Amino acid sequence: MLAALIVAAPVSAGVENQVRELVLAGEILPFEAIRDRVVSQVRGDYIGVEFDAGTRTYRFRFLASGTVINVDVDARTGLRTRKTNNY
């Protein structure tokens, strides 16, 4: 149930407005395009995302075999910058 709530809300309302403004200004790529690419490339269940406005990065979270996988993506380029596992 928790995973469904996290997936339903990709980012908080305040952050969502900031992301929208950055996309409209051409500073970052649209969230949906980045999310779709990352979700198709990572094994596991997509459980949520966080946006860091300071570094312009998304941290996507997946659950695979009981392990949380964090995938950091540069919102300006859509390129993966880091992948870590939390056991």
PyMOL Python script that loads the backbone (N, CA, C, O; Angstrom):
from pymol import cmd

cmd.read_pdbstr("""\
ATOM      1  N   MET A   1       0.823  -1.188   0.000  1.00  0.00           N
ATOM      2  CA  MET A   1       0.000   0.000   0.000  1.00  0.00           C
ATOM      3  C   MET A   1       0.867   1.253   0.000  1.00  0.00           C
ATOM      4  O   MET A   1       0.568   2.203  -0.723  1.00  0.00           O
ATOM      5  N   LEU A   2       1.939   1.274   0.798  1.00  0.00           N
ATOM      6  CA  LEU A   2       2.829   2.427   0.846  1.00  0.00           C
ATOM      7  C   LEU A   2       3.439   2.702  -0.514  1.00  0.00           C
ATOM      8  O   LEU A   2       3.521   3.858  -0.930  1.00  0.00           O
ATOM      9  N   ALA A   3       3.870   1.659  -1.216  1.00  0.00           N
ATOM     10  CA  ALA A   3       4.465   1.850  -2.542  1.00  0.00           C
ATOM     11  C   ALA A   3       3.483   2.530  -3.480  1.00  0.00           C
ATOM     12  O   ALA A   3       3.884   3.381  -4.275  1.00  0.00           O
ATOM     13  N   ALA A   4       2.225   2.180  -3.408  1.00  0.00           N
ATOM     14  CA  ALA A   4       1.223   2.796  -4.279  1.00  0.00           C
ATOM     15  C   ALA A   4       1.079   4.279  -3.973  1.00  0.00           C
ATOM     16  O   ALA A   4       0.878   5.080  -4.886  1.00  0.00           O
ATOM     17  N   LEU A   5       1.177   4.656  -2.709  1.00  0.00           N
ATOM     18  CA  LEU A   5       1.071   6.065  -2.344  1.00  0.00           C
ATOM     19  C   LEU A   5       2.271   6.852  -2.837  1.00  0.00           C
ATOM     20  O   LEU A   5       2.121   7.980  -3.309  1.00  0.00           O
ATOM     21  N   ILE A   6       3.444   6.281  -2.736  1.00  0.00           N
ATOM     22  CA  ILE A   6       4.652   6.962  -3.192  1.00  0.00           C
ATOM     23  C   ILE A   6       4.621   7.130  -4.701  1.00  0.00           C
ATOM     24  O   ILE A   6       4.940   8.207  -5.204  1.00  0.00           O
ATOM     25  N   VAL A   7       4.250   6.102  -5.422  1.00  0.00           N
ATOM     26  CA  VAL A   7       4.209   6.166  -6.880  1.00  0.00           C
ATOM     27  C   VAL A   7       3.170   7.178  -7.340  1.00  0.00           C
ATOM     28  O   VAL A   7       3.384   7.882  -8.327  1.00  0.00           O
ATOM     29  N   ALA A   8       2.053   7.258  -6.638  1.00  0.00           N
ATOM     30  CA  ALA A   8       0.993   8.176  -7.043  1.00  0.00           C
ATOM     31  C   ALA A   8       1.425   9.631  -6.913  1.00  0.00           C
ATOM     32  O   ALA A   8       0.884  10.492  -7.608  1.00  0.00           O
ATOM     33  N   ALA A   9       2.380   9.926  -6.046  1.00  0.00           N
ATOM     34  CA  ALA A   9       2.850  11.292  -5.845  1.00  0.00           C
ATOM     35  C   ALA A   9       4.335  11.365  -6.169  1.00  0.00           C
ATOM     36  O   ALA A   9       5.162  11.182  -5.276  1.00  0.00           O
ATOM     37  N   PRO A  10       4.702  11.633  -7.443  1.00  0.00           N
ATOM     38  CA  PRO A  10       6.100  11.601  -7.839  1.00  0.00           C
ATOM     39  C   PRO A  10       6.970  12.592  -7.087  1.00  0.00           C
ATOM     40  O   PRO A  10       8.115  12.274  -6.765  1.00  0.00           O
ATOM     41  N   VAL A  11       6.467  13.776  -6.799  1.00  0.00           N
ATOM     42  CA  VAL A  11       7.193  14.769  -6.022  1.00  0.00           C
ATOM     43  C   VAL A  11       6.172  15.565  -5.225  1.00  0.00           C
ATOM     44  O   VAL A  11       4.991  15.571  -5.571  1.00  0.00           O
ATOM     45  N   SER A  12       6.610  16.241  -4.156  1.00  0.00           N
ATOM     46  CA  SER A  12       5.667  17.020  -3.359  1.00  0.00           C
ATOM     47  C   SER A  12       5.146  18.205  -4.164  1.00  0.00           C
ATOM     48  O   SER A  12       5.745  18.591  -5.168  1.00  0.00           O
ATOM     49  N   ALA A  13       4.039  18.776  -3.725  1.00  0.00           N
ATOM     50  CA  ALA A  13       3.384  19.859  -4.474  1.00  0.00           C
ATOM     51  C   ALA A  13       4.306  21.055  -4.678  1.00  0.00           C
ATOM     52  O   ALA A  13       4.358  21.610  -5.776  1.00  0.00           O
ATOM     53  N   GLY A  14       5.039  21.465  -3.636  1.00  0.00           N
ATOM     54  CA  GLY A  14       5.957  22.595  -3.770  1.00  0.00           C
ATOM     55  C   GLY A  14       7.074  22.312  -4.745  1.00  0.00           C
ATOM     56  O   GLY A  14       7.430  23.160  -5.563  1.00  0.00           O
ATOM     57  N   VAL A  15       7.625  21.120  -4.656  1.00  0.00           N
ATOM     58  CA  VAL A  15       8.693  20.720  -5.566  1.00  0.00           C
ATOM     59  C   VAL A  15       8.142  20.574  -6.978  1.00  0.00           C
ATOM     60  O   VAL A  15       8.824  20.905  -7.947  1.00  0.00           O
ATOM     61  N   GLU A  16       6.917  20.081  -7.099  1.00  0.00           N
ATOM     62  CA  GLU A  16       6.306  19.916  -8.419  1.00  0.00           C
ATOM     63  C   GLU A  16       6.226  21.251  -9.160  1.00  0.00           C
ATOM     64  O   GLU A  16       6.500  21.310 -10.359  1.00  0.00           O
ATOM     65  N   ASN A  17       5.855  22.316  -8.458  1.00  0.00           N
ATOM     66  CA  ASN A  17       5.800  23.640  -9.081  1.00  0.00           C
ATOM     67  C   ASN A  17       7.185  24.107  -9.508  1.00  0.00           C
ATOM     68  O   ASN A  17       7.350  24.683 -10.583  1.00  0.00           O
ATOM     69  N   GLN A  18       8.174  23.856  -8.666  1.00  0.00           N
ATOM     70  CA  GLN A  18       9.545  24.244  -8.993  1.00  0.00           C
ATOM     71  C   GLN A  18      10.041  23.475 -10.214  1.00  0.00           C
ATOM     72  O   GLN A  18      10.680  24.051 -11.095  1.00  0.00           O
ATOM     73  N   VAL A  19       9.751  22.184 -10.269  1.00  0.00           N
ATOM     74  CA  VAL A  19      10.145  21.361 -11.414  1.00  0.00           C
ATOM     75  C   VAL A  19       9.482  21.893 -12.682  1.00  0.00           C
ATOM     76  O   VAL A  19      10.138  22.026 -13.715  1.00  0.00           O
ATOM     77  N   ARG A  20       8.204  22.194 -12.610  1.00  0.00           N
ATOM     78  CA  ARG A  20       7.480  22.720 -13.774  1.00  0.00           C
ATOM     79  C   ARG A  20       8.135  24.005 -14.286  1.00  0.00           C
ATOM     80  O   ARG A  20       8.308  24.175 -15.493  1.00  0.00           O
ATOM     81  N   GLU A  21       8.497  24.904 -13.376  1.00  0.00           N
ATOM     82  CA  GLU A  21       9.144  26.160 -13.765  1.00  0.00           C
ATOM     83  C   GLU A  21      10.495  25.909 -14.425  1.00  0.00           C
ATOM     84  O   GLU A  21      10.835  26.567 -15.408  1.00  0.00           O
ATOM     85  N   LEU A  22      11.262  24.966 -13.897  1.00  0.00           N
ATOM     86  CA  LEU A  22      12.570  24.649 -14.476  1.00  0.00           C
ATOM     87  C   LEU A  22      12.427  24.032 -15.865  1.00  0.00           C
ATOM     88  O   LEU A  22      13.227  24.314 -16.757  1.00  0.00           O
ATOM     89  N   VAL A  23      11.412  23.195 -16.046  1.00  0.00           N
ATOM     90  CA  VAL A  23      11.165  22.596 -17.368  1.00  0.00           C
ATOM     91  C   VAL A  23      10.776  23.689 -18.362  1.00  0.00           C
ATOM     92  O   VAL A  23      11.300  23.732 -19.475  1.00  0.00           O
ATOM     93  N   LEU A  24       9.862  24.568 -17.967  1.00  0.00           N
ATOM     94  CA  LEU A  24       9.418  25.647 -18.854  1.00  0.00           C
ATOM     95  C   LEU A  24      10.562  26.589 -19.219  1.00  0.00           C
ATOM     96  O   LEU A  24      10.585  27.147 -20.316  1.00  0.00           O
ATOM     97  N   ALA A  25      11.514  26.765 -18.296  1.00  0.00           N
ATOM     98  CA  ALA A  25      12.673  27.622 -18.552  1.00  0.00           C
ATOM     99  C   ALA A  25      13.732  26.908 -19.390  1.00  0.00           C
ATOM    100  O   ALA A  25      14.715  27.520 -19.807  1.00  0.00           O
ATOM    101  N   GLY A  26      13.529  25.609 -19.636  1.00  0.00           N
ATOM    102  CA  GLY A  26      14.487  24.843 -20.428  1.00  0.00           C
ATOM    103  C   GLY A  26      15.719  24.406 -19.659  1.00  0.00           C
ATOM    104  O   GLY A  26      16.712  23.987 -20.253  1.00  0.00           O
ATOM    105  N   GLU A  27      15.658  24.505 -18.321  1.00  0.00           N
ATOM    106  CA  GLU A  27      16.812  24.143 -17.497  1.00  0.00           C
ATOM    107  C   GLU A  27      16.913  22.644 -17.234  1.00  0.00           C
ATOM    108  O   GLU A  27      18.010  22.119 -17.044  1.00  0.00           O
ATOM    109  N   ILE A  28      15.771  21.952 -17.221  1.00  0.00           N
ATOM    110  CA  ILE A  28      15.773  20.505 -17.012  1.00  0.00           C
ATOM    111  C   ILE A  28      14.798  19.852 -17.988  1.00  0.00           C
ATOM    112  O   ILE A  28      13.932  20.512 -18.563  1.00  0.00           O
ATOM    113  N   LEU A  29      14.958  18.545 -18.159  1.00  0.00           N
ATOM    114  CA  LEU A  29      14.068  17.767 -19.023  1.00  0.00           C
ATOM    115  C   LEU A  29      12.770  17.441 -18.278  1.00  0.00           C
ATOM    116  O   LEU A  29      12.754  17.423 -17.048  1.00  0.00           O
ATOM    117  N   PRO A  30      11.693  17.187 -19.007  1.00  0.00           N
ATOM    118  CA  PRO A  30      10.429  16.816 -18.354  1.00  0.00           C
ATOM    119  C   PRO A  30      10.582  15.539 -17.520  1.00  0.00           C
ATOM    120  O   PRO A  30      11.205  14.568 -17.950  1.00  0.00           O
ATOM    121  N   PHE A  31       9.996  15.567 -16.318  1.00  0.00           N
ATOM    122  CA  PHE A  31      10.083  14.436 -15.399  1.00  0.00           C
ATOM    123  C   PHE A  31       9.610  13.140 -16.037  1.00  0.00           C
ATOM    124  O   PHE A  31      10.262  12.106 -15.896  1.00  0.00           O
ATOM    125  N   GLU A  32       8.484  13.185 -16.734  1.00  0.00           N
ATOM    126  CA  GLU A  32       7.897  11.967 -17.292  1.00  0.00           C
ATOM    127  C   GLU A  32       8.848  11.264 -18.254  1.00  0.00           C
ATOM    128  O   GLU A  32       8.931  10.036 -18.256  1.00  0.00           O
ATOM    129  N   ALA A  33       9.558  12.026 -19.064  1.00  0.00           N
ATOM    130  CA  ALA A  33      10.503  11.435 -20.020  1.00  0.00           C
ATOM    131  C   ALA A  33      11.650  10.747 -19.295  1.00  0.00           C
ATOM    132  O   ALA A  33      12.064   9.650 -19.671  1.00  0.00           O
ATOM    133  N   ILE A  34      12.162  11.399 -18.250  1.00  0.00           N
ATOM    134  CA  ILE A  34      13.258  10.806 -17.473  1.00  0.00           C
ATOM    135  C   ILE A  34      12.758   9.567 -16.744  1.00  0.00           C
ATOM    136  O   ILE A  34      13.403   8.519 -16.781  1.00  0.00           O
ATOM    137  N   ARG A  35      11.609   9.684 -16.081  1.00  0.00           N
ATOM    138  CA  ARG A  35      11.049   8.552 -15.330  1.00  0.00           C
ATOM    139  C   ARG A  35      10.832   7.344 -16.230  1.00  0.00           C
ATOM    140  O   ARG A  35      11.213   6.229 -15.875  1.00  0.00           O
ATOM    141  N   ASP A  36      10.225   7.558 -17.388  1.00  0.00           N
ATOM    142  CA  ASP A  36       9.940   6.437 -18.286  1.00  0.00           C
ATOM    143  C   ASP A  36      11.220   5.732 -18.716  1.00  0.00           C
ATOM    144  O   ASP A  36      11.255   4.504 -18.792  1.00  0.00           O
ATOM    145  N   ARG A  37      12.267   6.495 -18.995  1.00  0.00           N
ATOM    146  CA  ARG A  37      13.542   5.902 -19.407  1.00  0.00           C
ATOM    147  C   ARG A  37      14.169   5.098 -18.267  1.00  0.00           C
ATOM    148  O   ARG A  37      14.610   3.967 -18.469  1.00  0.00           O
ATOM    149  N   VAL A  38      14.207   5.686 -17.071  1.00  0.00           N
ATOM    150  CA  VAL A  38      14.832   5.012 -15.928  1.00  0.00           C
ATOM    151  C   VAL A  38      14.057   3.751 -15.553  1.00  0.00           C
ATOM    152  O   VAL A  38      14.659   2.702 -15.323  1.00  0.00           O
ATOM    153  N   VAL A  39      12.735   3.844 -15.489  1.00  0.00           N
ATOM    154  CA  VAL A  39      11.911   2.691 -15.114  1.00  0.00           C
ATOM    155  C   VAL A  39      12.109   1.540 -16.098  1.00  0.00           C
ATOM    156  O   VAL A  39      12.092   0.376 -15.697  1.00  0.00           O
ATOM    157  N   SER A  40      12.297   1.850 -17.370  1.00  0.00           N
ATOM    158  CA  SER A  40      12.486   0.788 -18.365  1.00  0.00           C
ATOM    159  C   SER A  40      13.874   0.157 -18.288  1.00  0.00           C
ATOM    160  O   SER A  40      14.078  -0.940 -18.808  1.00  0.00           O
ATOM    161  N   GLN A  41      14.825   0.829 -17.652  1.00  0.00           N
ATOM    162  CA  GLN A  41      16.204   0.338 -17.613  1.00  0.00           C
ATOM    163  C   GLN A  41      16.584  -0.362 -16.310  1.00  0.00           C
ATOM    164  O   GLN A  41      17.606  -1.045 -16.257  1.00  0.00           O
ATOM    165  N   VAL A  42      15.786  -0.204 -15.271  1.00  0.00           N
ATOM    166  CA  VAL A  42      16.149  -0.740 -13.955  1.00  0.00           C
ATOM    167  C   VAL A  42      15.190  -1.856 -13.580  1.00  0.00           C
ATOM    168  O   VAL A  42      13.973  -1.705 -13.689  1.00  0.00           O
ATOM    169  N   ARG A  43      15.740  -2.969 -13.142  1.00  0.00           N
ATOM    170  CA  ARG A  43      14.904  -4.082 -12.677  1.00  0.00           C
ATOM    171  C   ARG A  43      14.400  -3.782 -11.281  1.00  0.00           C
ATOM    172  O   ARG A  43      15.094  -3.167 -10.472  1.00  0.00           O
ATOM    173  N   GLY A  44      13.192  -4.222 -11.012  1.00  0.00           N
ATOM    174  CA  GLY A  44      12.599  -4.012  -9.701  1.00  0.00           C
ATOM    175  C   GLY A  44      11.352  -3.164  -9.807  1.00  0.00           C
ATOM    176  O   GLY A  44      10.998  -2.669 -10.877  1.00  0.00           O
ATOM    177  N   ASP A  45      10.693  -3.009  -8.667  1.00  0.00           N
ATOM    178  CA  ASP A  45       9.462  -2.227  -8.600  1.00  0.00           C
ATOM    179  C   ASP A  45       9.795  -0.776  -8.276  1.00  0.00           C
ATOM    180  O   ASP A  45      10.495  -0.497  -7.303  1.00  0.00           O
ATOM    181  N   TYR A  46       9.299   0.135  -9.082  1.00  0.00           N
ATOM    182  CA  TYR A  46       9.486   1.570  -8.874  1.00  0.00           C
ATOM    183  C   TYR A  46       8.682   1.981  -7.652  1.00  0.00           C
ATOM    184  O   TYR A  46       7.468   1.781  -7.615  1.00  0.00           O
ATOM    185  N   ILE A  47       9.353   2.561  -6.637  1.00  0.00           N
ATOM    186  CA  ILE A  47       8.646   2.910  -5.404  1.00  0.00           C
ATOM    187  C   ILE A  47       8.637   4.401  -5.105  1.00  0.00           C
ATOM    188  O   ILE A  47       7.969   4.821  -4.160  1.00  0.00           O
ATOM    189  N   GLY A  48       9.347   5.212  -5.870  1.00  0.00           N
ATOM    190  CA  GLY A  48       9.275   6.644  -5.618  1.00  0.00           C
ATOM    191  C   GLY A  48      10.452   7.412  -6.175  1.00  0.00           C
ATOM    192  O   GLY A  48      11.371   6.846  -6.767  1.00  0.00           O
ATOM    193  N   VAL A  49      10.398   8.730  -5.968  1.00  0.00           N
ATOM    194  CA  VAL A  49      11.428   9.618  -6.489  1.00  0.00           C
ATOM    195  C   VAL A  49      11.520  10.857  -5.607  1.00  0.00           C
ATOM    196  O   VAL A  49      10.535  11.285  -5.005  1.00  0.00           O
ATOM    197  N   GLU A  50      12.718  11.421  -5.543  1.00  0.00           N
ATOM    198  CA  GLU A  50      12.947  12.695  -4.865  1.00  0.00           C
ATOM    199  C   GLU A  50      13.679  13.599  -5.839  1.00  0.00           C
ATOM    200  O   GLU A  50      14.454  13.118  -6.666  1.00  0.00           O
ATOM    201  N   PHE A  51      13.444  14.912  -5.753  1.00  0.00           N
ATOM    202  CA  PHE A  51      14.136  15.874  -6.601  1.00  0.00           C
ATOM    203  C   PHE A  51      14.971  16.786  -5.726  1.00  0.00           C
ATOM    204  O   PHE A  51      14.480  17.314  -4.728  1.00  0.00           O
ATOM    205  N   ASP A  52      16.236  16.976  -6.095  1.00  0.00           N
ATOM    206  CA  ASP A  52      17.133  17.896  -5.400  1.00  0.00           C
ATOM    207  C   ASP A  52      17.324  19.110  -6.303  1.00  0.00           C
ATOM    208  O   ASP A  52      18.033  19.038  -7.306  1.00  0.00           O
ATOM    209  N   ALA A  53      16.691  20.222  -5.945  1.00  0.00           N
ATOM    210  CA  ALA A  53      16.754  21.428  -6.778  1.00  0.00           C
ATOM    211  C   ALA A  53      18.162  22.007  -6.832  1.00  0.00           C
ATOM    212  O   ALA A  53      18.549  22.600  -7.839  1.00  0.00           O
ATOM    213  N   GLY A  54      18.926  21.843  -5.764  1.00  0.00           N
ATOM    214  CA  GLY A  54      20.282  22.385  -5.724  1.00  0.00           C
ATOM    215  C   GLY A  54      21.206  21.754  -6.747  1.00  0.00           C
ATOM    216  O   GLY A  54      21.988  22.442  -7.402  1.00  0.00           O
ATOM    217  N   THR A  55      21.110  20.440  -6.879  1.00  0.00           N
ATOM    218  CA  THR A  55      21.979  19.728  -7.823  1.00  0.00           C
ATOM    219  C   THR A  55      21.270  19.383  -9.119  1.00  0.00           C
ATOM    220  O   THR A  55      21.885  18.864 -10.050  1.00  0.00           O
ATOM    221  N   ARG A  56      19.969  19.671  -9.181  1.00  0.00           N
ATOM    222  CA  ARG A  56      19.149  19.360 -10.361  1.00  0.00           C
ATOM    223  C   ARG A  56      19.209  17.866 -10.678  1.00  0.00           C
ATOM    224  O   ARG A  56      19.403  17.466 -11.826  1.00  0.00           O
ATOM    225  N   THR A  57      19.038  17.050  -9.632  1.00  0.00           N
ATOM    226  CA  THR A  57      19.046  15.600  -9.820  1.00  0.00           C
ATOM    227  C   THR A  57      17.788  14.973  -9.228  1.00  0.00           C
ATOM    228  O   THR A  57      17.201  15.475  -8.270  1.00  0.00           O
ATOM    229  N   TYR A  58      17.401  13.853  -9.840  1.00  0.00           N
ATOM    230  CA  TYR A  58      16.337  13.009  -9.317  1.00  0.00           C
ATOM    231  C   TYR A  58      16.981  11.781  -8.700  1.00  0.00           C
ATOM    232  O   TYR A  58      17.964  11.258  -9.224  1.00  0.00           O
ATOM    233  N   ARG A  59      16.427  11.321  -7.585  1.00  0.00           N
ATOM    234  CA  ARG A  59      16.814  10.034  -7.013  1.00  0.00           C
ATOM    235  C   ARG A  59      15.594   9.131  -7.107  1.00  0.00           C
ATOM    236  O   ARG A  59      14.611   9.304  -6.387  1.00  0.00           O
ATOM    237  N   PHE A  60      15.684   8.162  -8.017  1.00  0.00           N
ATOM    238  CA  PHE A  60      14.616   7.183  -8.201  1.00  0.00           C
ATOM    239  C   PHE A  60      14.890   6.009  -7.284  1.00  0.00           C
ATOM    240  O   PHE A  60      16.042   5.621  -7.094  1.00  0.00           O
ATOM    241  N   ARG A  61      13.830   5.438  -6.710  1.00  0.00           N
ATOM    242  CA  ARG A  61      13.974   4.288  -5.817  1.00  0.00           C
ATOM    243  C   ARG A  61      13.196   3.114  -6.369  1.00  0.00           C
ATOM    244  O   ARG A  61      12.060   3.237  -6.826  1.00  0.00           O
ATOM    245  N   PHE A  62      13.866   1.954  -6.307  1.00  0.00           N
ATOM    246  CA  PHE A  62      13.283   0.700  -6.764  1.00  0.00           C
ATOM    247  C   PHE A  62      13.469  -0.336  -5.670  1.00  0.00           C
ATOM    248  O   PHE A  62      14.388  -0.228  -4.858  1.00  0.00           O
ATOM    249  N   LEU A  63      12.601  -1.341  -5.645  1.00  0.00           N
ATOM    250  CA  LEU A  63      12.722  -2.454  -4.713  1.00  0.00           C
ATOM    251  C   LEU A  63      12.873  -3.727  -5.526  1.00  0.00           C
ATOM    252  O   LEU A  63      12.006  -4.074  -6.328  1.00  0.00           O
ATOM    253  N   ALA A  64      13.990  -4.423  -5.308  1.00  0.00           N
ATOM    254  CA  ALA A  64      14.264  -5.671  -6.028  1.00  0.00           C
ATOM    255  C   ALA A  64      14.807  -6.693  -5.042  1.00  0.00           C
ATOM    256  O   ALA A  64      15.856  -6.476  -4.435  1.00  0.00           O
ATOM    257  N   SER A  65      14.109  -7.790  -4.882  1.00  0.00           N
ATOM    258  CA  SER A  65      14.533  -8.882  -3.995  1.00  0.00           C
ATOM    259  C   SER A  65      14.858  -8.382  -2.590  1.00  0.00           C
ATOM    260  O   SER A  65      15.852  -8.802  -1.998  1.00  0.00           O
ATOM    261  N   GLY A  66      14.038  -7.502  -2.062  1.00  0.00           N
ATOM    262  CA  GLY A  66      14.232  -7.003  -0.710  1.00  0.00           C
ATOM    263  C   GLY A  66      15.284  -5.921  -0.574  1.00  0.00           C
ATOM    264  O   GLY A  66      15.563  -5.479   0.541  1.00  0.00           O
ATOM    265  N   THR A  67      15.866  -5.487  -1.656  1.00  0.00           N
ATOM    266  CA  THR A  67      16.902  -4.463  -1.643  1.00  0.00           C
ATOM    267  C   THR A  67      16.377  -3.190  -2.293  1.00  0.00           C
ATOM    268  O   THR A  67      15.779  -3.236  -3.368  1.00  0.00           O
ATOM    269  N   VAL A  68      16.603  -2.054  -1.638  1.00  0.00           N
ATOM    270  CA  VAL A  68      16.242  -0.770  -2.232  1.00  0.00           C
ATOM    271  C   VAL A  68      17.398  -0.316  -3.116  1.00  0.00           C
ATOM    272  O   VAL A  68      18.548  -0.269  -2.678  1.00  0.00           O
ATOM    273  N   ILE A  69      17.083   0.013  -4.352  1.00  0.00           N
ATOM    274  CA  ILE A  69      18.076   0.485  -5.316  1.00  0.00           C
ATOM    275  C   ILE A  69      17.802   1.962  -5.569  1.00  0.00           C
ATOM    276  O   ILE A  69      16.694   2.340  -5.951  1.00  0.00           O
ATOM    277  N   ASN A  70      18.820   2.794  -5.354  1.00  0.00           N
ATOM    278  CA  ASN A  70      18.721   4.227  -5.635  1.00  0.00           C
ATOM    279  C   ASN A  70      19.423   4.512  -6.949  1.00  0.00           C
ATOM    280  O   ASN A  70      20.561   4.089  -7.156  1.00  0.00           O
ATOM    281  N   VAL A  71      18.754   5.221  -7.829  1.00  0.00           N
ATOM    282  CA  VAL A  71      19.341   5.601  -9.112  1.00  0.00           C
ATOM    283  C   VAL A  71      19.261   7.118  -9.215  1.00  0.00           C
ATOM    284  O   VAL A  71      18.169   7.687  -9.255  1.00  0.00           O
ATOM    285  N   ASP A  72      20.421   7.773  -9.258  1.00  0.00           N
ATOM    286  CA  ASP A  72      20.475   9.225  -9.387  1.00  0.00           C
ATOM    287  C   ASP A  72      20.612   9.599 -10.852  1.00  0.00           C
ATOM    288  O   ASP A  72      21.412   9.018 -11.585  1.00  0.00           O
ATOM    289  N   VAL A  73      19.812  10.588 -11.268  1.00  0.00           N
ATOM    290  CA  VAL A  73      19.777  11.003 -12.667  1.00  0.00           C
ATOM    291  C   VAL A  73      19.870  12.525 -12.735  1.00  0.00           C
ATOM    292  O   VAL A  73      19.169  13.232 -12.010  1.00  0.00           O
ATOM    293  N   ASP A  74      20.739  13.020 -13.609  1.00  0.00           N
ATOM    294  CA  ASP A  74      20.871  14.454 -13.847  1.00  0.00           C
ATOM    295  C   ASP A  74      19.633  14.927 -14.609  1.00  0.00           C
ATOM    296  O   ASP A  74      19.391  14.478 -15.730  1.00  0.00           O
ATOM    297  N   ALA A  75      18.857  15.816 -14.021  1.00  0.00           N
ATOM    298  CA  ALA A  75      17.616  16.283 -14.648  1.00  0.00           C
ATOM    299  C   ALA A  75      17.878  17.156 -15.871  1.00  0.00           C
ATOM    300  O   ALA A  75      16.984  17.349 -16.695  1.00  0.00           O
ATOM    301  N   ARG A  76      19.090  17.683 -15.997  1.00  0.00           N
ATOM    302  CA  ARG A  76      19.416  18.522 -17.156  1.00  0.00           C
ATOM    303  C   ARG A  76      19.677  17.686 -18.396  1.00  0.00           C
ATOM    304  O   ARG A  76      19.338  18.089 -19.509  1.00  0.00           O
ATOM    305  N   THR A  77      20.286  16.511 -18.201  1.00  0.00           N
ATOM    306  CA  THR A  77      20.682  15.676 -19.340  1.00  0.00           C
ATOM    307  C   THR A  77      19.892  14.381 -19.445  1.00  0.00           C
ATOM    308  O   THR A  77      19.813  13.785 -20.520  1.00  0.00           O
ATOM    309  N   GLY A  78      19.306  13.941 -18.334  1.00  0.00           N
ATOM    310  CA  GLY A  78      18.610  12.656 -18.304  1.00  0.00           C
ATOM    311  C   GLY A  78      19.550  11.479 -18.126  1.00  0.00           C
ATOM    312  O   GLY A  78      19.123  10.327 -18.196  1.00  0.00           O
ATOM    313  N   LEU A  79      20.836  11.759 -17.893  1.00  0.00           N
ATOM    314  CA  LEU A  79      21.828  10.691 -17.753  1.00  0.00           C
ATOM    315  C   LEU A  79      21.957  10.250 -16.299  1.00  0.00           C
ATOM    316  O   LEU A  79      21.890  11.058 -15.373  1.00  0.00           O
ATOM    317  N   ARG A  80      22.144   8.945 -16.129  1.00  0.00           N
ATOM    318  CA  ARG A  80      22.341   8.373 -14.804  1.00  0.00           C
ATOM    319  C   ARG A  80      23.705   8.810 -14.274  1.00  0.00           C
ATOM    320  O   ARG A  80      24.710   8.733 -14.980  1.00  0.00           O
ATOM    321  N   THR A  81      23.728   9.271 -13.022  1.00  0.00           N
ATOM    322  CA  THR A  81      24.988   9.696 -12.421  1.00  0.00           C
ATOM    323  C   THR A  81      25.487   8.728 -11.362  1.00  0.00           C
ATOM    324  O   THR A  81      26.684   8.677 -11.077  1.00  0.00           O
ATOM    325  N   ARG A  82      24.563   7.949 -10.770  1.00  0.00           N
ATOM    326  CA  ARG A  82      24.983   7.009  -9.728  1.00  0.00           C
ATOM    327  C   ARG A  82      23.887   5.994  -9.469  1.00  0.00           C
ATOM    328  O   ARG A  82      22.700   6.284  -9.618  1.00  0.00           O
ATOM    329  N   LYS A  83      24.307   4.791  -9.076  1.00  0.00           N
ATOM    330  CA  LYS A  83      23.368   3.739  -8.685  1.00  0.00           C
ATOM    331  C   LYS A  83      23.924   3.085  -7.435  1.00  0.00           C
ATOM    332  O   LYS A  83      25.079   2.657  -7.418  1.00  0.00           O
ATOM    333  N   THR A  84      23.108   3.003  -6.379  1.00  0.00           N
ATOM    334  CA  THR A  84      23.541   2.384  -5.131  1.00  0.00           C
ATOM    335  C   THR A  84      22.469   1.429  -4.633  1.00  0.00           C
ATOM    336  O   THR A  84      21.288   1.578  -4.946  1.00  0.00           O
ATOM    337  N   ASN A  85      22.899   0.448  -3.854  1.00  0.00           N
ATOM    338  CA  ASN A  85      21.980  -0.514  -3.241  1.00  0.00           C
ATOM    339  C   ASN A  85      21.991  -0.315  -1.736  1.00  0.00           C
ATOM    340  O   ASN A  85      23.055  -0.165  -1.136  1.00  0.00           O
ATOM    341  N   ASN A  86      20.820  -0.313  -1.124  1.00  0.00           N
ATOM    342  CA  ASN A  86      20.679  -0.266   0.334  1.00  0.00           C
ATOM    343  C   ASN A  86      20.136  -1.606   0.784  1.00  0.00           C
ATOM    344  O   ASN A  86      19.026  -1.983   0.409  1.00  0.00           O
ATOM    345  N   TYR A  87      20.904  -2.333   1.585  1.00  0.00           N
ATOM    346  CA  TYR A  87      20.496  -3.669   2.005  1.00  0.00           C
ATOM    347  C   TYR A  87      19.686  -3.634   3.245  1.00  0.00           C
ATOM    348  O   TYR A  87      19.261  -4.680   3.735  1.00  0.00           O
TER     349      TYR A  87
END
""", "prot")
cmd.dss("prot")
cmd.show_as("cartoon", "prot")
cmd.util.cbc("prot")
cmd.orient("prot")
